[in-house]
Amino acid sequence: MLKNLKLIDELGRKEAVRLGLNITGLLGILLVAKRRGLVTEIRPIIDNLIQEANFRLSDRLYLEVLIAAKENYQ
């Protein structure tokens, strides 16, 4: 899944969608990394992104990602 990974900005993302390409965002990449055992937890990574990089996501998406990662969300 990550073999042909390309990092793109929002303009690139819009073009990829227009071309019908599959897109995986940062949270999806973190979920794949956890499933492959490359990281043990993604919650601290997401929390750090929020704190240090002003990464924005809704409370609902945050919860959904933690549930998908089978991590404690309380």
Backbone hydrogen bonds, N-H to C=O, Kabsch-Sander energy under -0.5 kcal/mol:
donor,donor_aa,acceptor,acceptor_aa,energy
5,L,2,L,-1.5
13,R,9,D,-2.3
14,K,10,E,-2.3
15,E,11,L,-2.0
16,A,12,G,-2.5
17,V,13,R,-2.4
18,R,14,K,-2.3
19,L,15,E,-2.1
20,G,17,V,-1.3
21,L,16,A,-2.7
29,I,25,G,-2.2
30,L,26,L,-2.3
31,L,27,L,-2.1
32,V,28,G,-2.2
33,A,29,I,-2.4
34,K,30,L,-2.2
35,R,31,L,-2.5
36,R,32,V,-2.0
37,G,34,K,-1.6
38,L,33,A,-2.8
39,V,33,A,-0.9
46,I,42,I,-2.8
47,D,43,R,-3.0
48,N,44,P,-2.2
49,L,45,I,-2.3
50,I,46,I,-2.5
51,Q,47,D,-2.5
52,E,48,N,-3.4
53,A,48,N,-0.6
53,A,49,L,-1.6
54,N,50,I,-0.5
55,F,49,L,-2.1
62,Y,58,S,-2.4
63,L,59,D,-2.4
64,E,60,R,-2.7
65,V,61,L,-2.6
66,L,62,Y,-2.1
67,I,63,L,-2.3
68,A,64,E,-2.5
69,A,65,V,-2.0
70,K,67,I,-1.4
71,E,66,L,-3.0
